[in-house]
Amino acid sequence: MKVLLVNGSPRANSNTLLGLHEMEKIFAEQGIETEIFNIGNKDIRGCIACGRCGELGKCVFDDAVNEFAAKFKDADGIVVGTPVYYSAPNATVQAFLQRLFYSSSFDKTMKVGAGFVCARRGGTTASFDVVNKFFTISGMPIASSQYWNNIHGGAAGEAAQDAEGMQTLRVLARNMSFLIKSIALGKEKFGLPEKEEHAWTNFI
């Protein structure tokens, strides 16, 4: 079993990365393999709605999005960690997630998703909602914790002082591990839920 950890911060030794490492330790204890994927320091442009992914089966811009998608296809879940620089998730994270979820055609049903947000002070819960929308539109269960998945810190390493925030991430990793293992057992016994043909309607 494997979980991909997305680091949305461009900074070395960032508080976001600190949070991912905190979860990484718990996943290791639970026998879950992990891989950290640094995207905050990548040059990732936004989606231009060209529709070529429908023909190619991947994004027309062949960058870290397609590289990650190939790993995501075989993973059991992902954790997206993002800093808040100004009112919302890091713009690179948003571009990455929009193109990843729109362009990748493989079935994401029952892959487990989780996100957490790091900020000096505000913007965490609004950003948390943005990240979770990518999971709920894809048939992905969302792992929860004891509180909203937020950590706080400004200077590098400062989030280590947020005892409740770090505990929230450890609980999140344990809950996510349990959910992944439970889904694996459920798939083995019952298979995946029946799918209906998508009924596309427009707002008129």
N, C-alpha and C positions, 0 to 999 in steps of 0.2 A: 504494500500500500504506500502511496506517495502523495505528498502535498507540496504544491509549488508556492513559494513565498515571494510575493511581488513587493519589491522595495521601490516606493515612489519618490524617495528623496534623492536629490543629486549630490548630497553632501556626504563626504566620508565621515564615519563615526557619528552619524545623525541619530537623533532620538527615535526616528522611525525604524532605523536598522536595529537599534537597541531593543525595541519592542519585538521585532521579528526574531532576534536571537533568544529572547526570553521564551517565546513560543517554541522555537526550535528545540530547546532543551527538553521541554515537556513532550513534544512529539517523539523525540528519541527515546525517552523513558517508556512511551506507549508503543514502541516498535514501529513507528511511522517514519518512512524515509522522507527527507525534505531536500529541497534545492532552492536557494535564494536567487532570484532573477532581478538584477538591478536595471530598472528602466528609467528612473528619475534623471540619470545622467546621459540618456540617449536622445538623439535628435529624432523625435517622432512627430510627424505632421498629422493633422486631423483628417477625418474622413471627408471626401469631396462628393460622396453619393454618385460615383460614376457607374456603379452597378457591375463592374468587371469581376468582382468576387463571385458573382453568380455564375459566370462562365469559367473562371479559373479555379474555383474552389478555395481561393485564398485571396488576400488583399493584393491589389495591383502594385502597391508600394512594398517592395520586398525588404523588410527591415526586421527589427526586433519583434514586431507583432506576429509575423509569420513564423519566426523562430520559436516564439513562446507557444503559438497555437499547436505546433507539432508536439510539444511536450504536454500541453494541456489535454490533448486528445486522449492520452494514456494515463493521465493523473486521476486520482480519486477526489481531489479537492484543491482549492486555491485560497490563499489568504492575501488580501490586498491591503498593504499598509501605505497610507498617504499622509504627507504633512499638509497643513493648511497655511498658505502664504497670504491669501487674501480672500476670505469669505467662502472658499470652496476647495475641493481637492486640487492638488497641484495640476496645472493645465496639461502637463505631460501625461499624468495618470489618466486624465479624462480622455485625451486623444487615444491613448493606448487601449483603454477599455472599450471605447466606442468602436474602434476599428476591429479589435479582437472579437467582440461578441457579434458584430454585424457580418464580418467577412468569413468567420469560421463556420463550416456547414455541418460538422460532426455533432452528434447528439450529446447534449450536456445533462440530460435528465439524471437526477440523483447524484451528480457530482456535488460535493458539499462546498459551499462558499462561505467565506467570512471576511470581514474587513475591519480595520481599526484606523483611527485617525489620531494624529498628533498635532497639537497646537500649543502655542504659548499661553493662550487664554480662551478665545472664542472661535466659533465656526465649526466645532467638532461634530455636533449632532446633525447639522445641515449637510455636512460633507459625508457623514456616515450614511444618511439616507440616499445620497447620490450613488454611492458604491453598491449598496444593497439592491438597487433597481436592476442592475445588470444580472444579478443572480435570479431574481424573481421572474424575470421575463424568459428565463432559460430552463425552467423546471428544476432549478437547483435549490435544495434545502439550505437554509441559512443556519449556521451554528450560532448559538447565543451564549451569553456568559451571565455574570451576576449583576452586571450594569452595562450601560452602553459602552461599546468598545473604544474608549478614549484614553489617551495618555497625555500628560501635559509637561511641557519643558520648552525652554527657549534656547539656552546655550547647549552645546554638544554635551551629552551625557546627563543633562539635568533631569530627564524623565526618570532616571533611576531613583530619584527622591520621591516620585509619585508612587507610594507604596500600594495604594488602592488600585491605581491604573495598571501597575505591573501584575498585581494579583488577578485583576480582571482578565488580562491576557493569558495568564497561566490557566485559569479556569476555562477560558475560551478554547485553549489548545486541548485540554482534557475532554471537554464536551464535544469538540469537533472529532477527536479520535474515536470517542464512543459512537458517535453518529456514523462515521465512515465504516467502522467495524459492523455496526448493526445493519446498515444498508447492504453491505456485502453479504451478510447472512440472509437478509430478506430477498435479495436478488437471486441467491442460490436456491432458495425454497419457493419463491413466488414469481420471480422474474420482474421485469419492469412494468409499470402501469400501462394499461391499454391506451393507445393514442387515437385521437380522432383527427380526421382531415381538418386542417385549419380553415375556419370560416372568416375570410377577410372582409371586413366592412369598413366603410369610411364614415367620418362624422359629416353629416350633411346639414 
